[in-house]
Amino acid sequence: MKQLFRETWIEVNLDAIKKNIRAFRRYIPKQTKIMAVVKANAYGHGSVGVARHALQYGATSLAVAIIEEGIVLRQAGITAPILVLGFTPLSRVKEALAWNIELSAFQVDWIKEAQKIVRASDFSGRLNIHVNMDTGMGRLGVRTKKNLLSVVKALEASPDLHWNGIFTHFSTADEADHTLTKLQHELFVNGLRYLEQHGFKLPTVHMCNTAAAIAYPDYSADMIRLGIGMYGLYPSAYIRSLNRIRLVPALSLKSRFSYVKTMLSEPYTISYGATYIAKKGEVIGTIPIGYADGYSRALSNRGFVLYKGKRMPIAGRVTMDQLMVSLGERKAKQGEEIVLYGKQEGGEITVDEIAEMLGTINYEVVATLSNRIPRLFLVKGEVVEITHLLPKG
Ligand SMILES: *Cc1c(COP(=O)(O)O)cnc(C)c1O
């Protein structure tokens, strides 16, 4: 295959994604469906490629954060149900209808206005709505039983809207202390019972993200919303320590030396601020990745890359598009492959370790990888699909 992309790339191991989905499939109850969460470009893995394959591997629907992300999937020909988890302004309701994308809602006024918009539009079909209940996340959602009832009544009275789901989201399901999750679950179940007492038949009920799906299999309900676990990362060290499910990371970040030099003369300074001074005879490799690609500048003089399976320290500051590493006395060559996240010849740099170094979580490390980096999707080590900045050709 002719290489049409830059020499920094992400490899997404689809066999790992398949294994992870299958692992959850075996772990959760038979009747529980899997919604693959592919927001934020599938946590940096590439949304269209991941979505398409996740559906092949057993997910039955998709979730995104904003409507644009759903439209991107529809434009790629994906026909499975897609739910927008975040708030959608009324100005976007027509698009949701046109693209058959399901929305979350929790306000009576919003529902009444959406009904008018759908009624006035030329599109046939109803707008599918999932009601969001806030049981302790404090982000979006209806907060009291009374309001929940009004929202559902408004929805059921809307001829052009269809009540398709009801959900809540846990804020501490990845922690060892179960107190708040149990309270959230109780509030949610009470809300559901209250609706049933008022004669409503419940649509699809869902509450679990990855952490809750692992720690509270009893809460699986009709569907889980599987994000980070599908990508082979654990939501927290606590969830990993439960040892209930074995996940395989799907993403590797790789590059090639764009230049290698031996420092033989003054000046020995490396990168902005001249914070690194090389020794005479030290070999310095330049790598074409920087903070604009999502490789954090906070890794300056701290991070590592793998070369021939060994860790080489970053020398000086990470710049917008490039960084340098010290190779000691190793005579590396321009064009040789290096690994920033993932495995190489017995060595490994995990996304979890990078997150730890940066004082953040693995979610942020992968979700911030920019679309400037091409994504190569692999099955059994063979590239089956590539997405990159330029249109095909
Ligand atoms: C992002 C998100 C998820 C997925 O969470 P993971 O921890 O990645 O599994 C599920 N539900 C909602 C509402 C979300 O915003």
The ligand as a Gaussian input file, in Angstrom:
#p B3LYP/6-31G(d) Opt

LIG

0 1
 C      -19.021000       9.229000      28.248000
 C      -20.239000       8.635000      28.811000
 C      -20.346000       7.247000      28.978000
 C      -19.195000       6.286000      28.758000
 O      -18.388000       6.251000      29.913000
 P      -17.130000       5.277000      30.051000
 O      -16.635000       5.522000      31.425000
 O      -16.166000       5.703000      29.021000
 O      -17.637000       3.894000      29.821000
 C      -21.580000       6.752000      29.378000
 N      -22.618000       7.584000      29.647000
 C      -22.530000       8.911000      29.528000
 C      -23.703000       9.757000      29.849000
 C      -21.335000       9.488000      29.136000
 O      -21.239000      10.819000      29.031000

